[in-house]
Every structure is written in C-alpha cells, then in structure tokens.
Amino acid sequence: MENAQNILSWYITAGIETICGDEPYNALQKNETSENVGQTINMPKTVENIGKTNVRPATTLLAQENSAACANAKELCTKAQTLEDLKAIMENFTGCSLKFSANSTVFGSGNPQAEIMLIGEAPGADEDRMGEPFVGRSGQLLNKMLAAISVKREDCYITNVLPWRPPGNRTPTDAETAVCLPFLHRQIELIKPKIIFLLGASAANAVLGKADSISDMRGHFIEYTLPNGDSIPTLAGYHPAFLLRSPAQKAKAWSDLMRLQRKLEDL
Ligand code: URA
C-alpha cells in the first residue's frame, strides 16, 4: 500500500496526472483500422523513409491540426463582443488539449474597466481547483506587490496567457501558447487597459512576440499594438512564483514596481 502511494506521488511530481487507459500501448504504431488511412500518424521507421510517399511524421499532422485550431480560435474570438461572450467561447473551445486534463477553464477576473491589466502564464493547482487566476501562493505575493504601490487588486484585471493548467505546472509549449493567444488578444482589446504588467517570461514573450529572457525584458516599457493601431505600454517583471523561489531578486522586482507606480501617476 505504502509502495503504491509512493509510486503515485512520484507520478504526480513528474506531472503525470491523467490515466489514459488500463494497458500501455505504442502510440506510434500504425493503426490499420484507422479511418484516416493515408493520414495515419506513422513515424518513419528509418531516417531513409523521411520524405517518401505515405509517410507523414506525426509532427507535421500535429502542426497542421494546431494551425487549424489557431485559425479557428482567431475566428471565434472576433465574434466575442463582451467578456462574457469570450468566456463562453473559451469554455466551449476544444482546440487545446490542456483543457482535457484541467479541472477548470480559468478566465480573467477583476474590474472589466481596469486601467491596469496583469498577465501571468497559466493557472497553477490552486487556480485550477478554484477557477480563479492568482489565488494560490503566487497570488498572495502578487497582492502584497500591488499593495506596496497602493494598487488594489479589485481595481485591476488579472488573467493568464493560458486558461488551462499544464499538467504538473510544466512550461506551456509554443503550440499551446499559440492556440490560446487569440483569447488573450481579444481580452486585451475588450478591457483596453491603460497599462499592462507582464508577469514572467512566458507572458512577456507571448504578448510581445519575443523569445527573450525575463532578465533582458524586465524594467523597460514596450508598446503593445491593438488591431485598431492604438498602443498600450507594457512593463515586464519577474513572476511572483519566481520571486518565491529566488527572494534575492525582490530588490529588482521592487524597482520594477516603482517604475509601474510612476507610470500610473503619469496616466
Ligand atoms: N501562476 C500564474 O502564472 N498564473 C496564475 O494564475 C497562478 C500562478
């Protein structure tokens, strides 16, 4: 019994939280009964096979599926005229596999007329359980960070790049981020905040379309351009979860908060 508990807790630590079937199987093996004959997800057995007829590497098919899901997400998002519409669309959207392992679709929360919008990476375990962004330990630190610059959390709008928790809190893949981005872009358009504070590298890279480290991005104002050409200043800073692990970086986080406060005073 104790052994079984140890094995289960090891799986959970490794991010394996979902049981897909009773028996292990080879997901790469050709499925002769598949209805998609000619499109089977059939990995090439040898390097020489690559590029030959009838061989379609799984990655190609997945990339095609992902780009179709991205196009679908974009189209659906343009139909949302309100945050409520967008939330309903997101809750019904099935183009991101993270949805199937998550307990909740964690939509943004807070003041829809907020001047400040805060964007994190993705829900963690507490957020997934409660269906609200930043309610766990990171959220508690975030509340203190906001209070330190006299900003009330209830005056802000808080959301994440991804509304579904990646298993084991792993970093979201580029494909997962890409398919969820249209929902974030539309949230920004509907809120139209005066300033956006980007929490951590995932949020900063996703919103600004970069692939830089947070150490390089933090502390500078960079404009985010809306589809109508208007722009919103963004400031990137360390994610509260990182600050909980690396308290020595709190001095830099404090200077970013000071910068944010000065900008707010100028608005
Ligand atoms: N980390 C995030 O990026 N978002 C949350 O909502 C919670 C933790």
py3Dmol code that shows the C-alpha trace and the ligand (Angstrom):
import py3Dmol

protein = """\
ATOM      1  CA  MET A   1       0.000   0.000   0.000  1.00  0.00           C
ATOM      2  CA  GLU A   2       2.764   2.374   1.002  1.00  0.00           C
ATOM      3  CA  ASN A   3       4.610   1.417  -2.204  1.00  0.00           C
ATOM      4  CA  ALA A   4       1.566   2.228  -4.337  1.00  0.00           C
ATOM      5  CA  GLN A   5       1.277   5.610  -2.630  1.00  0.00           C
ATOM      6  CA  ASN A   6       4.969   6.299  -3.297  1.00  0.00           C
ATOM      7  CA  ILE A   7       4.578   5.392  -6.970  1.00  0.00           C
ATOM      8  CA  LEU A   8       1.501   7.612  -7.327  1.00  0.00           C
ATOM      9  CA  SER A   9       3.182  10.548  -5.635  1.00  0.00           C
ATOM     10  CA  TRP A  10       6.225  10.058  -7.904  1.00  0.00           C
ATOM     11  CA  TYR A  11       3.913  10.183 -10.970  1.00  0.00           C
ATOM     12  CA  ILE A  12       2.269  13.381  -9.687  1.00  0.00           C
ATOM     13  CA  THR A  13       5.661  15.005  -9.083  1.00  0.00           C
ATOM     14  CA  ALA A  14       6.626  14.082 -12.655  1.00  0.00           C
ATOM     15  CA  GLY A  15       3.459  15.785 -13.935  1.00  0.00           C
ATOM     16  CA  ILE A  16       1.577  12.577 -14.824  1.00  0.00           C
ATOM     17  CA  GLU A  17      -1.919  13.182 -13.513  1.00  0.00           C
ATOM     18  CA  THR A  18      -4.172  11.551 -16.060  1.00  0.00           C
ATOM     19  CA  ILE A  19      -4.684   7.840 -16.735  1.00  0.00           C
ATOM     20  CA  CYS A  20      -5.320   7.302 -20.444  1.00  0.00           C
ATOM     21  CA  GLY A  21      -6.010   3.550 -20.369  1.00  0.00           C
ATOM     22  CA  ASP A  22      -5.538   0.347 -18.415  1.00  0.00           C
ATOM     23  CA  GLU A  23      -2.845  -1.086 -20.677  1.00  0.00           C
ATOM     24  CA  PRO A  24       0.250   0.651 -22.053  1.00  0.00           C
ATOM     25  CA  TYR A  25       0.285   0.886 -25.859  1.00  0.00           C
ATOM     26  CA  ASN A  26       2.598   2.143 -28.578  1.00  0.00           C
ATOM     27  CA  ALA A  27       1.088   5.429 -29.739  1.00  0.00           C
ATOM     28  CA  LEU A  28       3.422   5.491 -32.739  1.00  0.00           C
ATOM     29  CA  GLN A  29       2.341   2.102 -34.124  1.00  0.00           C
ATOM     30  CA  LYS A  30       0.324   2.157 -37.365  1.00  0.00           C
ATOM     31  CA  ASN A  31      -3.376   1.666 -36.706  1.00  0.00           C
ATOM     32  CA  GLU A  32      -4.689  -0.435 -39.634  1.00  0.00           C
ATOM     33  CA  THR A  33      -8.289   0.127 -38.646  1.00  0.00           C
ATOM     34  CA  SER A  34      -7.936   3.889 -38.581  1.00  0.00           C
ATOM     35  CA  GLU A  35     -10.450   5.799 -40.638  1.00  0.00           C
ATOM     36  CA  ASN A  36      -7.661   8.167 -41.595  1.00  0.00           C
ATOM     37  CA  VAL A  37      -5.873   5.699 -43.855  1.00  0.00           C
ATOM     38  CA  GLY A  38      -3.369   7.724 -45.871  1.00  0.00           C
ATOM     39  CA  GLN A  39      -3.158  10.167 -42.994  1.00  0.00           C
ATOM     40  CA  THR A  40      -2.041   7.724 -40.329  1.00  0.00           C
ATOM     41  CA  ILE A  41       0.234   9.243 -37.736  1.00  0.00           C
ATOM     42  CA  ASN A  42       3.018   6.948 -38.773  1.00  0.00           C
ATOM     43  CA  MET A  43       6.507   7.862 -37.641  1.00  0.00           C
ATOM     44  CA  PRO A  44       9.188   6.914 -40.196  1.00  0.00           C
ATOM     45  CA  LYS A  45      10.915   3.721 -39.088  1.00  0.00           C
ATOM     46  CA  THR A  46      14.246   4.768 -40.547  1.00  0.00           C
ATOM     47  CA  VAL A  47      15.825   8.056 -41.458  1.00  0.00           C
ATOM     48  CA  GLU A  48      15.785   6.927 -45.161  1.00  0.00           C
ATOM     49  CA  ASN A  49      11.979   6.861 -45.027  1.00  0.00           C
ATOM     50  CA  ILE A  50      11.690  10.550 -44.391  1.00  0.00           C
ATOM     51  CA  GLY A  51      10.138  12.317 -47.364  1.00  0.00           C
ATOM     52  CA  LYS A  52       8.962   9.080 -49.041  1.00  0.00           C
ATOM     53  CA  THR A  53       5.343   8.583 -50.007  1.00  0.00           C
ATOM     54  CA  ASN A  54       2.763   7.590 -47.456  1.00  0.00           C
ATOM     55  CA  VAL A  55       4.942   8.567 -44.547  1.00  0.00           C
ATOM     56  CA  ARG A  56       3.666  11.505 -42.598  1.00  0.00           C
ATOM     57  CA  PRO A  57       5.633  12.351 -39.496  1.00  0.00           C
ATOM     58  CA  ALA A  58       3.379  12.885 -36.505  1.00  0.00           C
ATOM     59  CA  THR A  59       4.799  16.359 -36.013  1.00  0.00           C
ATOM     60  CA  THR A  60       3.521  17.501 -39.432  1.00  0.00           C
ATOM     61  CA  LEU A  61      -0.003  16.366 -38.672  1.00  0.00           C
ATOM     62  CA  LEU A  62       0.079  17.904 -35.213  1.00  0.00           C
ATOM     63  CA  ALA A  63       1.382  21.200 -36.624  1.00  0.00           C
ATOM     64  CA  GLN A  64      -1.413  21.215 -39.209  1.00  0.00           C
ATOM     65  CA  GLU A  65      -4.000  20.481 -36.535  1.00  0.00           C
ATOM     66  CA  ASN A  66      -2.554  23.234 -34.351  1.00  0.00           C
ATOM     67  CA  SER A  67      -2.589  25.830 -37.089  1.00  0.00           C
ATOM     68  CA  ALA A  68      -6.220  24.907 -37.898  1.00  0.00           C
ATOM     69  CA  ALA A  69      -7.061  25.261 -34.181  1.00  0.00           C
ATOM     70  CA  CYS A  70      -5.308  28.665 -34.069  1.00  0.00           C
ATOM     71  CA  ALA A  71      -7.270  29.876 -37.104  1.00  0.00           C
ATOM     72  CA  ASN A  72     -10.485  28.610 -35.523  1.00  0.00           C
ATOM     73  CA  ALA A  73      -9.671  30.331 -32.194  1.00  0.00           C
ATOM     74  CA  LYS A  74      -8.991  33.635 -34.010  1.00  0.00           C
ATOM     75  CA  GLU A  75     -12.247  33.438 -35.920  1.00  0.00           C
ATOM     76  CA  LEU A  76     -14.267  32.595 -32.797  1.00  0.00           C
ATOM     77  CA  CYS A  77     -12.664  35.404 -30.801  1.00  0.00           C
ATOM     78  CA  THR A  78     -13.619  38.070 -33.345  1.00  0.00           C
ATOM     79  CA  LYS A  79     -17.261  37.142 -32.656  1.00  0.00           C
ATOM     80  CA  ALA A  80     -16.964  37.964 -28.944  1.00  0.00           C
ATOM     81  CA  GLN A  81     -18.357  41.443 -28.289  1.00  0.00           C
ATOM     82  CA  THR A  82     -18.132  41.193 -24.490  1.00  0.00           C
ATOM     83  CA  LEU A  83     -16.007  39.412 -21.897  1.00  0.00           C
ATOM     84  CA  GLU A  84     -18.985  37.155 -21.156  1.00  0.00           C
ATOM     85  CA  ASP A  85     -19.148  36.120 -24.845  1.00  0.00           C
ATOM     86  CA  LEU A  86     -15.425  35.441 -24.835  1.00  0.00           C
ATOM     87  CA  LYS A  87     -15.614  33.384 -21.645  1.00  0.00           C
ATOM     88  CA  ALA A  88     -18.420  31.248 -23.102  1.00  0.00           C
ATOM     89  CA  ILE A  89     -16.461  30.733 -26.338  1.00  0.00           C
ATOM     90  CA  MET A  90     -13.362  29.737 -24.388  1.00  0.00           C
ATOM     91  CA  GLU A  91     -15.304  27.293 -22.236  1.00  0.00           C
ATOM     92  CA  ASN A  92     -16.635  25.563 -25.367  1.00  0.00           C
ATOM     93  CA  PHE A  93     -13.337  25.622 -27.265  1.00  0.00           C
ATOM     94  CA  THR A  94     -11.710  22.196 -27.665  1.00  0.00           C
ATOM     95  CA  GLY A  95      -8.658  23.113 -29.764  1.00  0.00           C
ATOM     96  CA  CYS A  96      -6.156  22.945 -26.879  1.00  0.00           C
ATOM     97  CA  SER A  97      -5.521  19.543 -25.319  1.00  0.00           C
ATOM     98  CA  LEU A  98      -4.717  21.103 -21.926  1.00  0.00           C
ATOM     99  CA  LYS A  99      -8.437  21.620 -21.485  1.00  0.00           C
ATOM    100  CA  PHE A 100      -8.926  17.871 -21.098  1.00  0.00           C
ATOM    101  CA  SER A 101      -6.524  17.465 -18.188  1.00  0.00           C
ATOM    102  CA  ALA A 102      -7.576  20.655 -16.372  1.00  0.00           C
ATOM    103  CA  ASN A 103     -10.411  20.899 -13.844  1.00  0.00           C
ATOM    104  CA  SER A 104     -11.361  24.476 -14.736  1.00  0.00           C
ATOM    105  CA  THR A 105     -11.194  26.999 -17.531  1.00  0.00           C
ATOM    106  CA  VAL A 106      -9.650  29.899 -15.624  1.00  0.00           C
ATOM    107  CA  PHE A 107     -10.839  33.067 -17.327  1.00  0.00           C
ATOM    108  CA  GLY A 108      -9.622  36.540 -16.330  1.00  0.00           C
ATOM    109  CA  SER A 109     -11.103  38.199 -13.280  1.00  0.00           C
ATOM    110  CA  GLY A 110     -11.367  41.644 -11.755  1.00  0.00           C
ATOM    111  CA  ASN A 111     -12.533  45.033 -12.926  1.00  0.00           C
ATOM    112  CA  PRO A 112     -13.555  45.000 -16.613  1.00  0.00           C
ATOM    113  CA  GLN A 113     -12.894  48.767 -16.724  1.00  0.00           C
ATOM    114  CA  ALA A 114      -9.457  48.386 -15.142  1.00  0.00           C
ATOM    115  CA  GLU A 115      -6.640  50.764 -16.019  1.00  0.00           C
ATOM    116  CA  ILE A 116      -4.106  48.050 -15.130  1.00  0.00           C
ATOM    117  CA  MET A 117      -4.141  44.582 -16.614  1.00  0.00           C
ATOM    118  CA  LEU A 118      -1.865  41.897 -15.167  1.00  0.00           C
ATOM    119  CA  ILE A 119      -0.995  38.843 -17.237  1.00  0.00           C
ATOM    120  CA  GLY A 120       0.564  35.644 -15.880  1.00  0.00           C
ATOM    121  CA  GLU A 121       1.470  32.350 -17.523  1.00  0.00           C
ATOM    122  CA  ALA A 122      -1.176  29.743 -16.675  1.00  0.00           C
ATOM    123  CA  PRO A 123      -3.215  28.571 -13.694  1.00  0.00           C
ATOM    124  CA  GLY A 124      -1.460  26.508 -11.040  1.00  0.00           C
ATOM    125  CA  ALA A 125      -3.039  23.784  -8.889  1.00  0.00           C
ATOM    126  CA  ASP A 126      -4.939  26.212  -6.613  1.00  0.00           C
ATOM    127  CA  GLU A 127      -6.243  28.267  -9.533  1.00  0.00           C
ATOM    128  CA  ASP A 128      -7.265  25.092 -11.382  1.00  0.00           C
ATOM    129  CA  ARG A 129      -9.199  23.948  -8.305  1.00  0.00           C
ATOM    130  CA  MET A 130     -10.852  27.316  -7.629  1.00  0.00           C
ATOM    131  CA  GLY A 131     -11.333  28.546 -11.210  1.00  0.00           C
ATOM    132  CA  GLU A 132      -9.750  31.974 -10.466  1.00  0.00           C
ATOM    133  CA  PRO A 133      -6.353  33.365 -11.511  1.00  0.00           C
ATOM    134  CA  PHE A 134      -3.655  34.022  -8.923  1.00  0.00           C
ATOM    135  CA  VAL A 135      -5.358  32.704  -5.801  1.00  0.00           C
ATOM    136  CA  GLY A 136      -2.519  30.479  -4.549  1.00  0.00           C
ATOM    137  CA  ARG A 137       0.852  31.406  -3.033  1.00  0.00           C
ATOM    138  CA  SER A 138       1.896  33.405  -6.114  1.00  0.00           C
ATOM    139  CA  GLY A 139      -1.383  35.296  -5.916  1.00  0.00           C
ATOM    140  CA  GLN A 140      -0.787  36.138  -2.266  1.00  0.00           C
ATOM    141  CA  LEU A 141       2.616  37.582  -3.122  1.00  0.00           C
ATOM    142  CA  LEU A 142       1.091  39.431  -6.067  1.00  0.00           C
ATOM    143  CA  ASN A 143      -1.474  41.008  -3.717  1.00  0.00           C
ATOM    144  CA  LYS A 144       1.374  42.232  -1.491  1.00  0.00           C
ATOM    145  CA  MET A 145       3.277  43.587  -4.504  1.00  0.00           C
ATOM    146  CA  LEU A 146       0.219  45.561  -5.604  1.00  0.00           C
ATOM    147  CA  ALA A 147      -0.466  46.807  -2.073  1.00  0.00           C
ATOM    148  CA  ALA A 148       3.153  48.027  -1.885  1.00  0.00           C
ATOM    149  CA  ILE A 149       2.404  50.510  -4.670  1.00  0.00           C
ATOM    150  CA  SER A 150      -1.072  51.344  -3.314  1.00  0.00           C
ATOM    151  CA  VAL A 151      -2.912  49.458  -6.053  1.00  0.00           C
ATOM    152  CA  LYS A 152      -5.996  47.483  -5.028  1.00  0.00           C
ATOM    153  CA  ARG A 153      -6.277  44.052  -6.615  1.00  0.00           C
ATOM    154  CA  GLU A 154     -10.017  44.607  -7.175  1.00  0.00           C
ATOM    155  CA  ASP A 155      -9.209  47.647  -9.345  1.00  0.00           C
ATOM    156  CA  CYS A 156      -7.086  45.512 -11.706  1.00  0.00           C
ATOM    157  CA  TYR A 157      -7.998  42.924 -14.319  1.00  0.00           C
ATOM    158  CA  ILE A 158      -5.931  39.751 -13.891  1.00  0.00           C
ATOM    159  CA  THR A 159      -5.589  36.979 -16.440  1.00  0.00           C
ATOM    160  CA  ASN A 160      -3.179  34.409 -17.874  1.00  0.00           C
ATOM    161  CA  VAL A 161      -1.849  33.544 -21.324  1.00  0.00           C
ATOM    162  CA  LEU A 162      -3.370  30.066 -20.940  1.00  0.00           C
ATOM    163  CA  PRO A 163      -6.673  29.420 -19.202  1.00  0.00           C
ATOM    164  CA  TRP A 164      -5.887  25.735 -18.570  1.00  0.00           C
ATOM    165  CA  ARG A 165      -3.309  24.374 -16.148  1.00  0.00           C
ATOM    166  CA  PRO A 166      -0.450  22.482 -17.835  1.00  0.00           C
ATOM    167  CA  PRO A 167      -0.044  19.129 -16.005  1.00  0.00           C
ATOM    168  CA  GLY A 168       2.481  19.365 -13.183  1.00  0.00           C
ATOM    169  CA  ASN A 169       2.788  23.141 -13.840  1.00  0.00           C
ATOM    170  CA  ARG A 170       5.169  22.472 -16.722  1.00  0.00           C
ATOM    171  CA  THR A 171       6.007  25.373 -19.039  1.00  0.00           C
ATOM    172  CA  PRO A 172       3.387  25.606 -21.806  1.00  0.00           C
ATOM    173  CA  THR A 173       4.565  24.555 -25.264  1.00  0.00           C
ATOM    174  CA  ASP A 174       4.700  27.045 -28.148  1.00  0.00           C
ATOM    175  CA  ALA A 175       1.760  25.252 -29.777  1.00  0.00           C
ATOM    176  CA  GLU A 176      -0.369  25.521 -26.613  1.00  0.00           C
ATOM    177  CA  THR A 177       0.526  29.195 -26.255  1.00  0.00           C
ATOM    178  CA  ALA A 178      -0.244  29.923 -29.921  1.00  0.00           C
ATOM    179  CA  VAL A 179      -3.716  28.414 -29.761  1.00  0.00           C
ATOM    180  CA  CYS A 180      -4.627  30.333 -26.584  1.00  0.00           C
ATOM    181  CA  LEU A 181      -3.201  33.693 -27.704  1.00  0.00           C
ATOM    182  CA  PRO A 182      -6.245  34.860 -29.704  1.00  0.00           C
ATOM    183  CA  PHE A 183      -8.287  34.683 -26.456  1.00  0.00           C
ATOM    184  CA  LEU A 184      -5.732  36.839 -24.651  1.00  0.00           C
ATOM    185  CA  HIS A 185      -5.518  39.340 -27.521  1.00  0.00           C
ATOM    186  CA  ARG A 186      -9.288  39.708 -27.503  1.00  0.00           C
ATOM    187  CA  GLN A 187      -9.357  40.136 -23.703  1.00  0.00           C
ATOM    188  CA  ILE A 188      -6.836  42.981 -24.041  1.00  0.00           C
ATOM    189  CA  GLU A 189      -8.974  44.559 -26.786  1.00  0.00           C
ATOM    190  CA  LEU A 190     -12.154  44.307 -24.716  1.00  0.00           C
ATOM    191  CA  ILE A 191     -10.570  45.651 -21.497  1.00  0.00           C
ATOM    192  CA  LYS A 192      -8.434  48.322 -23.231  1.00  0.00           C
ATOM    193  CA  PRO A 193      -6.313  48.925 -20.121  1.00  0.00           C
ATOM    194  CA  LYS A 194      -4.006  51.949 -19.868  1.00  0.00           C
ATOM    195  CA  ILE A 195      -1.066  49.753 -18.871  1.00  0.00           C
ATOM    196  CA  ILE A 196      -0.214  46.044 -18.921  1.00  0.00           C
ATOM    197  CA  PHE A 197       2.088  44.420 -16.349  1.00  0.00           C
ATOM    198  CA  LEU A 198       3.515  41.166 -17.716  1.00  0.00           C
ATOM    199  CA  LEU A 199       4.387  38.634 -15.032  1.00  0.00           C
ATOM    200  CA  GLY A 200       7.312  36.487 -16.114  1.00  0.00           C
ATOM    201  CA  ALA A 201       8.938  35.443 -19.374  1.00  0.00           C
ATOM    202  CA  SER A 202       6.047  33.352 -20.742  1.00  0.00           C
ATOM    203  CA  ALA A 203       3.611  36.268 -20.552  1.00  0.00           C
ATOM    204  CA  ALA A 204       6.137  38.825 -21.821  1.00  0.00           C
ATOM    205  CA  ASN A 205       7.224  36.661 -24.756  1.00  0.00           C
ATOM    206  CA  ALA A 206       3.670  35.665 -25.684  1.00  0.00           C
ATOM    207  CA  VAL A 207       2.272  39.212 -25.599  1.00  0.00           C
ATOM    208  CA  LEU A 208       5.264  40.938 -27.193  1.00  0.00           C
ATOM    209  CA  GLY A 209       6.042  38.145 -29.684  1.00  0.00           C
ATOM    210  CA  LYS A 210       9.606  37.745 -28.428  1.00  0.00           C
ATOM    211  CA  ALA A 211      11.826  34.897 -27.254  1.00  0.00           C
ATOM    212  CA  ASP A 212      13.955  36.800 -24.747  1.00  0.00           C
ATOM    213  CA  SER A 213      14.856  36.109 -21.150  1.00  0.00           C
ATOM    214  CA  ILE A 214      12.929  37.926 -18.448  1.00  0.00           C
ATOM    215  CA  SER A 215      16.178  39.465 -17.192  1.00  0.00           C
ATOM    216  CA  ASP A 216      16.519  41.187 -20.579  1.00  0.00           C
ATOM    217  CA  MET A 217      12.893  42.211 -20.859  1.00  0.00           C
ATOM    218  CA  ARG A 218      12.088  43.399 -17.330  1.00  0.00           C
ATOM    219  CA  GLY A 219      12.113  47.027 -16.438  1.00  0.00           C
ATOM    220  CA  HIS A 220      11.503  48.503 -19.929  1.00  0.00           C
ATOM    221  CA  PHE A 221       8.266  49.866 -21.283  1.00  0.00           C
ATOM    222  CA  ILE A 222       7.375  48.306 -24.634  1.00  0.00           C
ATOM    223  CA  GLU A 223       4.268  49.228 -26.621  1.00  0.00           C
ATOM    224  CA  TYR A 224       1.638  46.594 -27.419  1.00  0.00           C
ATOM    225  CA  THR A 225      -0.318  47.467 -30.562  1.00  0.00           C
ATOM    226  CA  LEU A 226      -4.050  46.760 -30.771  1.00  0.00           C
ATOM    227  CA  PRO A 227      -5.639  45.734 -34.106  1.00  0.00           C
ATOM    228  CA  ASN A 228      -7.034  49.302 -34.491  1.00  0.00           C
ATOM    229  CA  GLY A 229      -3.499  50.731 -34.289  1.00  0.00           C
ATOM    230  CA  ASP A 230      -3.783  52.130 -30.738  1.00  0.00           C
ATOM    231  CA  SER A 231      -0.992  51.136 -28.427  1.00  0.00           C
ATOM    232  CA  ILE A 232      -0.741  50.261 -24.741  1.00  0.00           C
ATOM    233  CA  PRO A 233       2.500  50.469 -22.719  1.00  0.00           C
ATOM    234  CA  THR A 234       3.566  47.151 -21.204  1.00  0.00           C
ATOM    235  CA  LEU A 235       6.092  46.528 -18.465  1.00  0.00           C
ATOM    236  CA  ALA A 236       7.557  43.077 -17.851  1.00  0.00           C
ATOM    237  CA  GLY A 237       8.643  41.974 -14.391  1.00  0.00           C
ATOM    238  CA  TYR A 238       9.531  38.826 -12.505  1.00  0.00           C
ATOM    239  CA  HIS A 239       6.745  36.332 -11.902  1.00  0.00           C
ATOM    240  CA  PRO A 240       5.746  36.061  -8.209  1.00  0.00           C
ATOM    241  CA  ALA A 241       6.402  32.281  -8.307  1.00  0.00           C
ATOM    242  CA  PHE A 242       9.994  33.032  -9.341  1.00  0.00           C
ATOM    243  CA  LEU A 243      10.306  35.588  -6.537  1.00  0.00           C
ATOM    244  CA  LEU A 244       9.102  32.992  -4.030  1.00  0.00           C
ATOM    245  CA  ARG A 245      11.921  30.704  -5.192  1.00  0.00           C
ATOM    246  CA  SER A 246      14.514  33.467  -5.572  1.00  0.00           C
ATOM    247  CA  PRO A 247      13.848  36.099  -2.888  1.00  0.00           C
ATOM    248  CA  ALA A 248      17.212  37.726  -3.655  1.00  0.00           C
ATOM    249  CA  GLN A 249      15.606  39.101  -6.837  1.00  0.00           C
ATOM    250  CA  LYS A 250      12.986  41.040  -4.855  1.00  0.00           C
ATOM    251  CA  ALA A 251      15.097  44.211  -4.989  1.00  0.00           C
ATOM    252  CA  LYS A 252      14.843  44.238  -8.805  1.00  0.00           C
ATOM    253  CA  ALA A 253      11.134  43.431  -8.585  1.00  0.00           C
ATOM    254  CA  TRP A 254      10.743  46.405  -6.246  1.00  0.00           C
ATOM    255  CA  SER A 255      12.408  48.729  -8.752  1.00  0.00           C
ATOM    256  CA  ASP A 256      10.034  47.448 -11.479  1.00  0.00           C
ATOM    257  CA  LEU A 257       7.074  48.140  -9.201  1.00  0.00           C
ATOM    258  CA  MET A 258       8.362  51.682  -8.609  1.00  0.00           C
ATOM    259  CA  ARG A 259       8.559  52.163 -12.383  1.00  0.00           C
ATOM    260  CA  LEU A 260       5.000  50.903 -12.727  1.00  0.00           C
ATOM    261  CA  GLN A 261       3.799  53.249  -9.992  1.00  0.00           C
ATOM    262  CA  ARG A 262       5.470  56.281 -11.615  1.00  0.00           C
ATOM    263  CA  LYS A 263       3.875  55.421 -14.969  1.00  0.00           C
ATOM    264  CA  LEU A 264       0.468  55.072 -13.302  1.00  0.00           C
ATOM    265  CA  GLU A 265       0.856  58.517 -11.766  1.00  0.00           C
ATOM    266  CA  ASP A 266       1.538  59.943 -15.247  1.00  0.00           C
ATOM    267  CA  LEU A 267      -1.521  58.376 -16.889  1.00  0.00           C
TER     268      LEU A 267
END
"""
ligand_1 = """\
8
URA
N 0.856 31.467 -11.921
C 0.341 32.089 -12.993
O 1.050 32.417 -13.937
N -0.964 32.317 -13.012
C -1.775 32.000 -12.017
O -2.972 32.254 -12.124
C -1.208 31.373 -10.892
C 0.101 31.110 -10.857
"""
view = py3Dmol.view(width=600, height=400)
view.addModel(protein, "pdb")
view.setStyle({"model": 0}, {"cartoon": {"style": "trace"}})
view.addModel(ligand_1, "xyz")
view.setStyle({"model": 1}, {"stick": {}})
view.zoomTo()
view.show()
